[in-house]
Amino acid sequence: MAPNRRRIEREMFARMKNEIVDQDGNIPTDEEVATIKALLALPHRTEEDWCVIKDIFDRRDLICMEPAEETSDTEVIEHFMIKDGRLCAFTNLQDAVDYIKENVPKDRNGLSFQIGTRPFLEAVEIADDQSMELLIDLPTKERTTEKYMSYKDGQLTAVMPIKSAMNTALRRLMKLSKDARREVNDER
């Protein structure tokens, strides 16, 4: 990547972060994000570890994003982008921008996304209302070894990234298993 392009990206990133903070965005500090990531990296988390993470989330907003223009590729619910039927949010702007750059189709004008913040508790409420899972800090190709978080049915859990093909195969297998159990129950 050319030095000029990196400089432009750093300037754009700094402007976006300032805009989020100026819009009364109460995003986690760099230290809080580091704490969350360190706790997620542990092989086993204690109840106390989860309390620390939840305390940070209860006091802070998550970063949400949506395309500036509607596209057929991207679904949005209440400013949260949907990926594979799950709400997506981030604790820090760098992970959000990296995710967009890697996973969102680019058009001639480049990436055209609006980024904002919503309180964690609102994200949880939306996920519960929609019967969806909330994914926080989804991995990118550069962060394939970092765990991320999932909120579903009132519980936060740590998730290890797996390749999307394997993820699709696992989902199909789970659906087949569920359908088989339903058939057995119907026969009884």
N, C-alpha and C positions, 0 to 999 in steps of 0.2 A: 504494500500500500504506500502510495506516495506521501512524503512528509506533509505536503500541503493539505492533502485529504484528511490525514490524521488530525492536523491542527483544526481544520474546519469541523470535524466530528467532535473534538474536545470542546470547541466553542459552542457548538449546537447543544451538546450535552449539558454544559454549564448553564446556558440560557434556559433549557427545559427545567433543570433542577430549581433555578431561581424562580421560574414561573410557578412551579408547583408550590414552593414555599410561600411565595407572594399570594397565592390563591388560598391561603390559610390551610395549606396542606400540612398535616401533622404526621409526616412520615417518620419511620424509625431512624434514629441517628446511625451513623456509621458504626459506632460502638455497639449499639443494640443489634444491628444486623450481624456483626461479627459474633456476638454472644449467641444469637439464634443459630447461626451456621456451626459454631463450635459445639453447641449442645446436640444439634442434629447429627454431627459427625461421630458422636459417641456410639459405641456398639450397642449399648443399652441405655435408655433414658429412664431416670427415676421419676416418680410423681413430682418431686421438687423441681426437676428440670422442666417438666411440662408446665408447672406453675409459673416459672420464670418466663417461658415463652408466651404463655397465655396472658400474663401480666403486661408484657410489652405490647401484645396485640390489643388488649383491652384499652390501652392508653393511646394507641396510634392508629393511623389510617393505612390502608393498603393502596397501592397504585393500581389503577384500573385504566383500561385503554379501549378505544374503539376507532374504526376507520373514520377519517374525516368525511368520506363519501361512502354511501352504501355500496357494498359489493355482494355478489352472490357467493363469494368464497368465505366470507366472515359473518358469523352470526353474533349478535350482541343482545344482552339482556341488562337493562338498567346500567349502561356504561361498562359492563364487564364483557370482555371478549369470551366467546364460547369455543372450546376446542374439544372435539370428540365427545360432545354432550356434557362438558364440565366447564364451570366458571373458572376463569384464570385471573390471578392477581399477583402482585409482586410487593416485596418489602422495600426494594431499593430500585432506583431509576436505572442503574447500569444493567442489572439483570433484565429489566423490562425492555430496554432498548436493544440489548443483545438478542433477546428472544424475537422481537419484531424483525430485526435485520435478518435473522436466520430462517424464520418460519412463515413470514407473510409474503405473498407474491408481490413483486415490485412491478409498477407500471412505468410508463415513460417519465413520469414526474417523480419517481422515487417513492419512498415511504410517505404515506399521508395518513398519519394517525393523530388523534387527540388523546392526550394523557392527562389524567386527573387523579383525584384521591377520593376514597370513600372509607368511612370507619369500618374496622374489622367486623364489628357487631352487625352492621348493615349487610356486609357481604355474607355473613353467616345466615342472616334472616332471608336474604334473597335465595341462597342455596337451599335452605330448608323449604321455602315457599315453592320453589321450582322442582323440589326433590332431586337436586343435583349435587354433585360433589364439587367442592371448592378446592382448586389446586393453587398453591402459593409457591412462588419462585421456581417455576418450571425450568428444567435443565436445558442447556444448549449443547452443541457438539463439544464446546470447550469445557463444559462443566458436567460431563457424563458420570463422574464419580461422586458428585455431591448429591446428598439426599435433599429432597424437597418435602413439602408438607401437604397433607390432604385433610380436609375437614368434611366429615360426613356423619350424619346421624348423631350429632352432638359430640363428636370426638375428633381431636387432632391426632394424626399419626404421621410418622416419618415414612417416606417412600423412597426406594432406591430406583433410579431411572433404569428402564429397560428399552431396548430398541423397539421402534414403533411396529415393525413386522411381528415381533414376538408378542407385543402388547395386543395387536389385533388377533393373533392366533389364540392367545389366552382368553380374550373376550369371547371369541367364537366357541372355544371349548367350554367356558363357563355357561354360555347360553345353551349349548347342547346338553350339558349336565342338568341345567335347570329345567329344560323342556322334557328330558327323560324322567326326572323326578315328578314332574307334573303329570305325565302320562301314567306313571305307576300309581300315583295318588288317584287319578281319575278312574283307573280300572278297579280300584278297591271299592 
